[in-house]
């Protein structure tokens, strides 16, 4: 994916199962996991910033912002994210890139992300 300044992109939509009683940050076998691996080249000028955000189907997350997505500044979008990160551009363009694993724990019902 290639994005210009102040641009954003919705990459995909998917649903994960749920596991009642599985604590959010200490679930031994979460129903799902996100794995991010980003690599890039150093062919940019200035000090670009990249943010990753995860949104789900709860009203205050994605459904509330979907109709105004293109008009919202990045910081406002991130306020609605369930999880976000700002990968280091130095790591992304480094020899190994940037990577992170984030467990998904749903306790109430399956949810669209």
C-alpha positions in Angstrom: 0.0 0.0 0.0 1.3 3.4 -0.9 -0.3 6.5 0.8 0.2 10.2 0.3 0.3 12.8 3.1 -2.6 12.7 5.5 -4.1 9.7 3.7 -5.5 6.5 5.2 -6.6 3.2 3.9 -9.0 0.5 5.2 -7.1 -2.7 4.5 -9.6 -5.5 5.4 -12.6 -6.6 7.5 -12.8 -9.8 9.4 -14.6 -11.5 12.3 -13.0 -13.4 15.2 -14.7 -15.8 17.6 -15.0 -15.1 21.4 -13.9 -16.9 24.5 -15.9 -16.0 27.7 -13.8 -15.4 30.8 -10.6 -14.9 28.9 -8.9 -11.8 30.5 -8.0 -9.2 27.9 -4.2 -8.9 28.6 -3.6 -12.4 30.1 -5.5 -14.9 28.0 -3.4 -18.0 27.6 -5.1 -19.1 24.3 -6.7 -16.0 22.7 -9.3 -16.7 19.9 -7.2 -14.7 17.5 -4.0 -12.7 17.0 -2.9 -9.9 14.7 0.6 -10.0 13.3 2.0 -7.0 11.7 5.2 -7.0 9.6 6.1 -3.7 7.9 9.0 -3.1 5.6 9.8 -0.1 3.4 12.4 1.9 1.7 14.0 5.1 2.8 12.8 7.0 -0.3 10.9 9.7 1.6 11.5 13.3 2.5 10.9 15.0 5.8 9.8 13.0 8.9 6.8 11.0 7.9 4.7 9.3 10.5 2.7 6.1 10.1 -0.1 4.9 12.4 -1.9 1.6 12.6 -5.3 1.5 14.1 -7.8 -1.4 14.8 -11.5 -0.6 14.8 -14.4 -2.9 15.6 -18.1 -2.9 15.1 -19.0 -1.2 18.4 -20.7 2.1 17.7 -18.1 4.4 19.2 -15.4 2.6 17.1 -15.8 2.3 13.3 -19.6 2.7 12.7 -19.5 6.2 14.2 -16.8 7.5 11.9 -17.3 5.5 8.7 -19.4 8.3 7.0 -16.9 11.0 7.8 -13.7 8.9 7.5 -12.2 10.9 4.6 -12.8 14.3 6.4 -11.3 13.3 9.8 -7.7 14.1 10.7 -5.6 11.2 11.8 -5.6 12.0 15.5 -9.4 12.0 15.5 -9.5 8.6 13.8 -7.1 7.2 16.4 -9.4 8.3 19.2 -11.9 5.8 18.0 -9.5 2.9 17.5 -9.5 0.0 19.9 -5.8 -0.4 19.5 -3.2 1.8 17.8 0.6 2.0 17.3 3.1 4.3 15.7 5.8 2.1 14.2 9.2 3.7 13.9 10.1 4.7 10.4 13.7 3.9 11.2 12.7 0.3 12.0 10.4 0.0 9.0 13.2 1.0 6.7 15.8 -1.0 8.5 17.1 -4.4 7.5 14.5 -6.4 9.5 11.5 -4.0 9.2 9.1 -3.6 12.1 6.9 -6.3 13.5 4.4 -6.8 16.4 1.9 -9.4 17.6 -1.3 -8.3 19.2 -3.6 -11.0 20.8 -7.3 -10.6 20.2 -9.5 -11.4 23.1 -13.3 -11.2 22.8 -15.3 -12.1 25.8 -18.9 -11.2 24.9 -19.6 -12.3 21.3 -17.8 -12.6 17.9 -17.0 -9.2 16.6 -16.3 -7.7 13.2 -13.0 -5.8 13.0 
